């Protein structure tokens, strides 16, 4: 008698034919677009959301790892299954459930193909901004898991900027809905970019935008790639925000022309630039950008005069990866980001690395946002060549970090880059990531072994973040040279910030609770008991209604009020959290740069912590915070795309100082101020559901920061 299948109880709860256990079929789910791993023990082809729910509940109960997958286009091993685990395919959950152009959203299932959504929106006069190069096949669920980008994200932002709400099956098998409108920490932003390690999306409410009145696409050819990168920096510094600003080197152009014949010029580098807006705006900016290109040394420019020609030019850019893949049996695609004004130097370093490592490398960029994709062609059957390719790729990522960048702008970390996380983040930040993972997935079943390095600092030195199930292929192991990399040192704290951090540390040593505030203008008073929304205090005093206020240590950020860095070329600013918003507007405006923030009272940190202006999330690039024990952690920086690790800065929006003390924030800045912003937006009331309480436990297990917001937690 045959032994019963370990998945028999699961099969009976799924749609007919949803469970696949035949070995011949399983092998086709052992890889994604980058890496091959072990075949899963079973595959679930989810046809309904309840199939996802039942699968995750089974895995949680039995301790079986699972990996959710859309189209498998991931380029970092994020969709490679764990040994002995279930591959959960959501590709058949592909319905567009609702499109509401009046309220500006589309409700979709995770298996909807990106291009299919675009096609449905086009006749309605709308579009969905994220447009990865794989948009013809990649799914919305995969885009959310990786926080995918694409050419249009220069102007409109990456996927997280377009997610309004998510329905997700959490690792414990519960079905939850998270929204930007939820009170308390922004959990919806934690799920975006988490690579399926914190839950599986089953529905997504996505922001859709009216199609622009006009668009203008043109090419500019340069005699050197460095000159093209200098041109990109000049365009950005001029305050122009193109819809897209892409770059290809000569090797890529030659491959594309052999593959597609898109009509690219035979120059050392090509910029593909697209502008959109009203006809007047486009005409004005096109003239400015064309002049900048010519002054920067462009030898040839060409405009797309017809839609068919425009599409042909874009097919060439989107076809860069398959064109390069024809050059050798394998291609390694790296995904680093640098500040825009460091692009030319990044190009020089990458080319020097390729020459020293003797690897064939072609370069393609989302140049406008500093996102570089070196494509390294090699043959994995030649172990020595494959080793050189891997070492070159890792060295290119280290070069990006040394220039103030990041190891991933849109492809994610997955298996391939998880060891590189230790180059980018200090142990304290990695430990926080590990605690967040444990808080959401205590059994470690949701896509284990992804994102976090092994061993993870939050665990004993001899443990791994995936409970011992290390699916990383030996071929992807970081070479010994990686261990010698020295992470760039932290930026020094200002005097006021140093004093504040020392006060936090002292309170933590004494076990005293802390009342965190800025100017005090947004501290919520207790409800009056009549059912109305709580009013908000003013001035710098604490509301007397805060329970136990006499025993709390005041942590006031208003003394930190310095603009630490204004990078006009890169269009970024780093500002201490205690600066008043009015002062910030005045200081930046005097330098010809502007933030898209309302003219509100109070401090910058208070505006963010109280989530009084939800749109502020779209321009946040980085944040430095102090935890309840006084540990100072850095997240993000002066790069406009960064998907390495969990999105802590946006998670802190709406946290009301109960998770960490915001010390400083890095924002995008603009050459023109935005009109029509409200004068005094209202903060959102604080709320703490079960998942927000898990977040609190990961950040502040002793409940020292604003403890009155989490009554009943340890104190």
LUMVOVEX-171902 format. One line per 3 residues: number of its first residue (from 1); their letters; for each residue x, y, z of C-alpha. Coordinates in steps of 0.25 Angstrom, whole numbers, plus 5000, padded with zeros to 4 digits. Layout:
NUM	A	X Y Z; ...
//
This chain:
1	XXX	5000 5000 5000; 5006 5014 4996; 5009 5023 5007
4	XXX	4999 5035 5009; 5003 5048 5003; 5007 5058 5013
7	XXX	4998 5068 5006; 4986 5059 5006; 4979 5068 5016
10	XXX	4982 5080 5007; 4977 5075 4994; 4963 5073 4999
13	XXX	4962 5087 5003; 4967 5093 4990; 4960 5095 4976
16	XXX	4960 5083 4968; 4974 5081 4961; 4980 5092 4969
19	XXX	4991 5083 4976; 5002 5078 4967; 5012 5067 4973
22	XXX	5017 5060 4960; 5032 5061 4960; 5033 5064 4945
25	XXX	5024 5076 4947; 5030 5081 4960; 5044 5083 4953
28	XXX	5038 5094 4944; 5036 5103 4957; 5050 5101 4963
31	XXX	5055 5115 4957; 5052 5129 4954; 5058 5138 4943
34	XXX	5072 5138 4951; 5074 5126 4959; 5071 5111 4959
37	XXX	5068 5104 4973; 5062 5091 4978; 5049 5086 4972
40	XXX	5038 5089 4982; 5031 5077 4989; 5018 5082 4983
43	XXX	5012 5093 4975; 4998 5100 4978; 4992 5106 4966
46	XXX	4983 5116 4973; 4970 5118 4965; 4962 5125 4977
49	XXX	4967 5134 4988; 4962 5123 4998; 4973 5114 4991
52	XXX	4983 5123 4996; 4977 5124 5010; 4976 5109 5011
55	XXX	4990 5107 5007; 4996 5117 5016; 4988 5112 5028
58	XXX	4993 5098 5025; 5008 5102 5024; 5006 5110 5037
61	XXX	5000 5098 5044; 5010 5088 5039; 5023 5097 5038
64	XXX	5024 5095 5023; 5031 5107 5016; 5024 5113 5005
67	XXX	5028 5123 4994; 5018 5131 4986; 5020 5133 4971
70	XXX	5014 5141 4960; 5021 5140 4946; 5034 5136 4951
73	XXX	5041 5148 4945; 5049 5152 4957; 5064 5154 4955
76	XXX	5069 5152 4969; 5064 5138 4973; 5052 5143 4981
79	XXX	5043 5133 4975; 5052 5121 4976; 5045 5111 4986
82	XXX	5051 5106 4999; 5055 5091 5000; 5043 5083 5004
85	XXX	5034 5094 5002; 5021 5098 4994; 5022 5107 4982
88	XXX	5009 5115 4983; 5006 5121 4969; 4996 5132 4969
91	XXX	4997 5134 4953; 4983 5129 4951; 4977 5140 4961
94	XXX	4976 5149 4949; 4963 5157 4950; 4962 5172 4949
97	XXX	4951 5174 4959; 4948 5189 4958; 4953 5201 4951
100	XXX	4948 5214 4958; 4953 5226 4950; 4945 5236 4958
103	XXX	4952 5232 4971; 4965 5228 4963; 4967 5214 4967
106	XXX	4967 5200 4961; 4964 5187 4969; 4972 5175 4964
109	XXX	4976 5161 4967; 4991 5158 4969; 4992 5150 4956
112	XXX	4988 5162 4947; 4999 5164 4936; 5004 5178 4937
115	XXX	5001 5181 4922; 4987 5175 4923; 4984 5186 4933
118	XXX	4990 5197 4924; 4982 5192 4913; 4969 5193 4921
121	XXX	4972 5207 4925; 4976 5213 4912; 4962 5214 4906
124	XXX	4958 5221 4919; 4968 5231 4918; 4976 5226 4930
127	XXX	4989 5219 4932; 4996 5211 4944; 5010 5217 4945
130	XXX	5020 5206 4949; 5024 5199 4936; 5036 5189 4938
133	XXX	5043 5184 4925; 5036 5171 4927; 5022 5178 4927
136	XXX	5017 5168 4916; 5018 5156 4926; 5020 5161 4940
139	XXX	5009 5161 4950; 5004 5172 4959; 5006 5163 4971
142	XXX	5020 5161 4967; 5022 5176 4965; 5017 5179 4979
145	XXX	5026 5168 4985; 5038 5174 4979; 5034 5189 4979
148	XXX	5036 5189 4964; 5040 5201 4956; 5042 5204 4942
151	XXX	5045 5216 4933; 5033 5224 4936; 5036 5223 4951
154	XXX	5046 5235 4950; 5034 5244 4950; 5023 5236 4956
157	XXX	5030 5227 4967; 5031 5212 4969; 5020 5202 4972
160	XXX	5019 5206 4987; 5015 5220 4982; 5003 5214 4975
163	XXX	4998 5204 4985; 4986 5210 4993; 4982 5197 5000
166	XXX	4985 5182 5001; 4977 5170 5004; 4987 5159 5009
169	XXX	4988 5145 5015; 4998 5147 5026; 5008 5136 5030
172	XXX	4998 5131 5041; 4987 5128 5031; 4979 5141 5035
175	XXX	4973 5149 5024; 4975 5164 5026; 4973 5177 5019
178	XXX	4983 5189 5021; 4981 5203 5015; 4988 5216 5015
181	XXX	4976 5221 5022; 4979 5212 5034; 4982 5219 5047
184	XXX	4995 5215 5053; 5008 5211 5047; 5007 5209 5031
187	XXX	5007 5193 5031; 5003 5194 5016; 5016 5200 5012
190	XXX	5024 5189 5020; 5017 5178 5011; 5021 5185 4998
193	XXX	5035 5181 4995; 5035 5170 5006; 5037 5159 4995
196	XXX	5026 5150 5000; 5033 5149 5014; 5022 5155 5022
199	XXX	5010 5151 5014; 5003 5148 5001; 4995 5159 4994
202	XXX	4981 5154 4989; 4975 5168 4985; 4982 5181 4982
205	XXX	4975 5195 4981; 4984 5203 4972; 4985 5217 4969
208	XXX	4982 5221 4954; 4985 5234 4948; 4979 5242 4936
211	XXX	4987 5240 4923; 4995 5253 4920; 4991 5262 4909
214	XXX	5004 5261 4902; 5017 5253 4901; 5030 5255 4894
217	XXX	5040 5245 4892; 5054 5247 4886; 5068 5241 4885
220	XXX	5081 5247 4888; 5094 5241 4884; 5108 5244 4891
223	XXX	5122 5240 4888; 5125 5235 4902; 5116 5229 4913
226	XXX	5122 5238 4923; 5117 5250 4915; 5103 5245 4914
229	XXX	5103 5243 4929; 5108 5257 4931; 5096 5261 4923
232	XXX	5087 5254 4932; 5092 5261 4944; 5091 5274 4937
235	XXX	5076 5271 4933; 5073 5267 4948; 5080 5279 4954
238	XXX	5072 5288 4944; 5059 5284 4951; 5054 5276 4939
241	XXX	5046 5264 4943; 5045 5255 4930; 5035 5244 4930
244	XXX	5046 5235 4926; 5061 5237 4924; 5068 5224 4920
247	XXX	5082 5221 4915; 5089 5210 4907; 5104 5208 4904
250	XXX	5109 5204 4890; 5110 5189 4894; 5095 5189 4897
253	XXX	5091 5198 4885; 5098 5188 4876; 5091 5176 4882
256	XXX	5078 5183 4881; 5080 5187 4867; 5084 5172 4863
259	XXX	5071 5167 4870; 5061 5178 4867; 5066 5189 4858
262	XXX	5060 5200 4866; 5068 5211 4858; 5077 5215 4870
265	XXX	5089 5223 4866; 5103 5217 4865; 5109 5225 4876
268	XXX	5116 5221 4889; 5104 5224 4897; 5089 5228 4895
271	XXX	5079 5235 4904; 5065 5232 4902; 5057 5243 4908
274	XXX	5042 5245 4909; 5034 5257 4914; 5019 5258 4917
277	XXX	5009 5268 4922; 5001 5279 4916; 5005 5282 4901
280	XXX	5011 5295 4906; 5019 5289 4917; 5024 5278 4908
283	XXX	5028 5288 4897; 5035 5297 4908; 5043 5285 4914
286	XXX	5046 5279 4901; 5053 5291 4897; 5061 5292 4910
289	XXX	5065 5278 4910; 5069 5278 4895; 5078 5290 4898
292	XXX	5084 5283 4910; 5087 5271 4902; 5094 5279 4891
295	XXX	5102 5287 4901; 5106 5274 4908; 5112 5269 4895
298	XXX	5101 5261 4888; 5105 5258 4874; 5092 5254 4869
301	XXX	5077 5256 4873; 5064 5250 4867; 5050 5252 4871
304	XXX	5039 5242 4870; 5029 5249 4861; 5019 5237 4860
307	XXX	5013 5227 4871; 5019 5216 4863; 5033 5222 4863
310	XXX	5032 5225 4878; 5028 5210 4881; 5039 5205 4873
313	XXX	5049 5213 4881; 5043 5208 4894; 5043 5194 4889
316	XXX	5058 5195 4887; 5060 5199 4902; 5051 5189 4907
319	XXX	5058 5178 4898; 5071 5181 4904; 5071 5169 4913
322	XXX	5067 5159 4903; 5076 5165 4893; 5088 5164 4903
325	XXX	5083 5150 4907; 5086 5145 4892; 5101 5148 4894
328	XXX	5104 5136 4903; 5097 5125 4910; 5095 5133 4923
331	XXX	5094 5147 4927; 5095 5153 4941; 5087 5166 4943
334	XXX	5092 5175 4954; 5083 5186 4960; 5091 5197 4967
337	XXX	5087 5211 4970; 5095 5223 4972; 5092 5238 4974
340	XXX	5090 5244 4960; 5102 5253 4961; 5111 5241 4963
343	XXX	5106 5234 4951; 5119 5237 4942; 5128 5232 4953
346	XXX	5120 5220 4955; 5121 5217 4940; 5136 5219 4941
349	XXX	5137 5209 4952; 5128 5199 4946; 5136 5199 4933
352	XXX	5149 5197 4941; 5143 5186 4949; 5139 5179 4936
355	XXX	5152 5180 4930; 5160 5176 4942; 5151 5163 4944
358	XXX	5151 5161 4929; 5136 5160 4927; 5127 5164 4916
361	XXX	5118 5175 4921; 5108 5184 4914; 5102 5195 4922
364	XXX	5087 5200 4922; 5082 5210 4932; 5069 5216 4937
367	XXX	5079 5228 4937; 5069 5239 4942; 5068 5232 4956
370	XXX	5082 5227 4956; 5078 5212 4955; 5089 5204 4947
373	XXX	5088 5191 4941; 5101 5185 4937; 5098 5172 4929
376	XXX	5109 5162 4930; 5109 5151 4919; 5116 5138 4923
379	XXX	5115 5123 4921; 5112 5116 4934; 5118 5103 4929
382	XXX	5131 5110 4930; 5133 5110 4945; 5145 5120 4945
385	XXX	5137 5130 4936; 5124 5128 4944; 5133 5132 4957
388	XXX	5138 5144 4950; 5125 5149 4946; 5119 5147 4960
391	XXX	5131 5154 4966; 5130 5165 4956; 5115 5167 4959
394	XXX	5118 5168 4974; 5129 5178 4973; 5120 5187 4964
397	XXX	5110 5187 4976; 5121 5190 4986; 5125 5202 4976
400	XXX	5110 5207 4977; 5111 5206 4992; 5124 5214 4993
403	XXX	5118 5225 4984; 5106 5226 4994; 5096 5217 4987
406	XXX	5089 5204 4989; 5090 5189 4985; 5076 5189 4979
409	XXX	5067 5199 4972; 5056 5190 4967; 5060 5175 4966
412	XXX	5060 5172 4981; 5069 5164 4989; 5064 5150 4989
415	XXX	5075 5140 4990; 5085 5146 4981; 5088 5158 4989
418	XXX	5084 5155 5004; 5099 5154 5008; 5101 5168 5002
421	XXX	5091 5173 5012; 5102 5173 5023; 5110 5182 5014
424	XXX	5099 5192 5013; 5093 5192 5027; 5099 5192 5041
427	XXX	5096 5180 5050; 5085 5188 5058; 5077 5190 5045
430	XXX	5078 5176 5041; 5074 5172 5055; 5062 5180 5054
433	XXX	5058 5174 5040; 5060 5160 5047; 5051 5164 5058
436	XXX	5040 5169 5049; 5041 5156 5041; 5039 5148 5054
439	XXX	5028 5157 5058; 5020 5155 5046; 5025 5140 5043
442	XXX	5029 5134 5056; 5029 5120 5050; 5038 5125 5038
445	XXX	5029 5119 5027; 5027 5131 5018; 5038 5130 5007
448	XXX	5049 5127 5017; 5064 5130 5014; 5061 5143 5006
451	XXX	5065 5157 5008; 5073 5155 5022; 5087 5150 5022
454	XXX	5091 5137 5029; 5093 5137 5040; 5084 5149 5044
457	XXX	5089 5158 5055; 5075 5157 5062; 5078 5142 5065
460	XXX	5089 5134 5071; 5102 5134 5063; 5100 5119 5059
463	XXX	5085 5121 5054; 5080 5125 5040; 5068 5133 5038
466	XXX	5061 5122 5030; 5061 5112 5042; 5073 5104 5035
469	XXX	5066 5103 5021; 5077 5110 5013; 5072 5109 4998
472	XXX	5083 5119 4993; 5090 5111 4982; 5105 5109 4985
475	XXX	5108 5117 4972; 5103 5129 4978; 5111 5129 4990
478	XXX	5118 5143 4992; 5133 5142 4990; 5143 5144 5001
481	XXX	5146 5157 4995; 5133 5162 5000; 5136 5161 5014
484	XXX	5147 5171 5013; 5137 5182 5009; 5137 5194 5018
487	XXX	5123 5200 5019; 5123 5215 5018; 5123 5221 5032
490	XXX	5110 5228 5038; 5108 5242 5037; 5111 5250 5049
493	XXX	5100 5254 5058; 5098 5269 5061; 5100 5274 5075
496	XXX	5085 5275 5078; 5083 5261 5073; 5094 5255 5081
499	XXX	5089 5261 5094; 5075 5255 5090; 5080 5241 5087
502	XXX	5088 5241 5100; 5076 5245 5108; 5068 5233 5101
505	XXX	5079 5224 5105; 5079 5228 5119; 5064 5227 5121
508	XXX	5065 5213 5115; 5076 5209 5125; 5067 5214 5136
511	XXX	5055 5207 5130; 5047 5220 5129; 5036 5222 5119
514	XXX	5038 5234 5110; 5028 5244 5104; 5033 5247 5090
517	XXX	5029 5261 5084; 5033 5272 5075; 5027 5285 5077
520	XXX	5015 5278 5084; 5005 5283 5073; 5001 5270 5069
523	XXX	5000 5262 5083; 4986 5256 5084; 4978 5259 5096
526	XXX	4969 5249 5101; 4955 5248 5096; 4944 5256 5103
529	XXX	4935 5244 5104; 4925 5250 5095; 4929 5242 5083
532	XXX	4936 5253 5075; 4949 5252 5069; 4960 5255 5079
535	XXX	4965 5270 5078; 4979 5273 5077; 4988 5281 5086
538	XXX	4996 5294 5083; 5008 5301 5087; 5019 5293 5094
541	XXX	5012 5287 5106; 5008 5273 5108; 4993 5270 5109
544	XXX	4990 5267 5124; 4981 5256 5120; 4993 5247 5116
547	XXX	4992 5235 5126; 5004 5235 5135; 5011 5247 5129
550	XXX	5017 5251 5143; 5026 5238 5142; 5030 5240 5127
553	XXX	5043 5246 5122; 5041 5257 5112; 5048 5255 5099
556	XXX	5046 5267 5091; 5052 5268 5076; 5049 5283 5074
559	XXX	5064 5286 5077; 5068 5278 5065; 5065 5289 5054
562	XXX	5077 5289 5044; 5077 5286 5029; 5088 5276 5029
565	XXX	5090 5275 5014; 5084 5282 5001; 5089 5275 4989
568	XXX	5084 5284 4978; 5090 5275 4967; 5084 5262 4972
571	XXX	5071 5269 4976; 5071 5264 4991; 5071 5270 5004
574	XXX	5074 5264 5018; 5067 5271 5029; 5066 5269 5044
577	XXX	5053 5265 5049; 5051 5277 5059; 5051 5288 5049
580	XXX	5038 5295 5048; 5031 5293 5034; 5030 5308 5032
583	XXX	5045 5310 5034; 5048 5298 5025; 5040 5304 5014
586	XXX	5047 5318 5016; 5061 5312 5016; 5060 5303 5004
589	XXX	5052 5313 4996; 5064 5323 4998; 5072 5313 4991
592	XXX	5063 5311 4979; 5058 5297 4984; 5044 5293 4990
595	XXX	5037 5282 4997; 5024 5276 4994; 5019 5279 5008
598	XXX	5007 5287 5013; 5009 5301 5020; 5006 5295 5033
601	XXX	5010 5298 5047; 5018 5289 5056; 5031 5281 5053
604	XXX	5035 5272 5041; 5036 5260 5050; 5022 5263 5056
607	XXX	5016 5264 5042; 5021 5250 5038; 5019 5243 5051
610	XXX	5005 5248 5052; 5003 5245 5037; 4996 5258 5035
613	XXX	5000 5259 5021; 4999 5245 5014; 5006 5250 5001
616	XXX	5019 5253 5009; 5022 5238 5008; 5024 5239 4993
619	XXX	5036 5248 4994; 5043 5241 5006; 5057 5235 5002
622	XXX	5063 5232 5015; 5062 5234 5030; 5071 5233 5042
625	XXX	5064 5229 5055; 5067 5226 5070; 5061 5213 5076
628	XXX	5056 5212 5090; 5070 5207 5095; 5077 5219 5088
631	XXX	5082 5211 5076; 5083 5220 5064; 5080 5214 5051
634	XXX	5080 5219 5037; 5070 5215 5026; 5071 5219 5011
637	XXX	5079 5232 5007; 5081 5241 4995; 5076 5231 4984
640	XXX	5062 5232 4978; 5060 5217 4977; 5064 5207 4988
643	XXX	5057 5194 4991; 5068 5187 5000; 5061 5182 5013
646	XXX	5048 5186 5019; 5042 5200 5017; 5044 5205 5031
649	XXX	5043 5220 5028; 5029 5219 5022; 5025 5209 5033
652	XXX	5028 5220 5044; 5018 5229 5037; 5006 5229 5047
655	XXX	5014 5223 5058; 5013 5235 5067; 5027 5234 5073
658	XXX	5023 5220 5079; 5033 5212 5070; 5045 5221 5069
661	XXX	5050 5235 5070; 5051 5242 5056; 5065 5249 5056
664	XXX	5066 5254 5042; 5059 5251 5028; 5064 5251 5014
667	XXX	5054 5256 5003; 5053 5259 4989; 5053 5274 4986
670	XXX	5048 5281 4974; 5051 5294 4966; 5037 5298 4966
673	XXX	5027 5299 4978; 5014 5291 4977; 5002 5300 4977
676	XXX	4989 5297 4984; 4994 5290 4996; 4986 5291 5009
679	XXX	4990 5300 5020; 4987 5292 5032; 4985 5277 5030
682	XXX	4979 5269 5041; 4987 5258 5048; 4981 5244 5047
685	XXX	4977 5238 5061; 4986 5227 5066; 4981 5213 5065
688	XXX	4988 5200 5068; 4982 5187 5063; 4988 5173 5065
691	XXX	4999 5175 5054; 5003 5189 5058; 5005 5183 5072
694	XXX	5014 5173 5066; 5022 5184 5060; 5022 5191 5073
697	XXX	5028 5178 5080; 5039 5178 5069; 5043 5192 5071
700	XXX	5041 5195 5086; 5038 5182 5093; 5039 5189 5107
703	XXX	5028 5199 5102; 5037 5211 5107; 5033 5221 5095
706	XXX	5020 5228 5097; 5015 5216 5105; 5001 5222 5107
709	XXX	4998 5219 5092; 5000 5204 5095; 4993 5201 5108
712	XXX	4995 5187 5113; 5008 5185 5106; 5021 5182 5115
715	X	5026 5195 5122
//
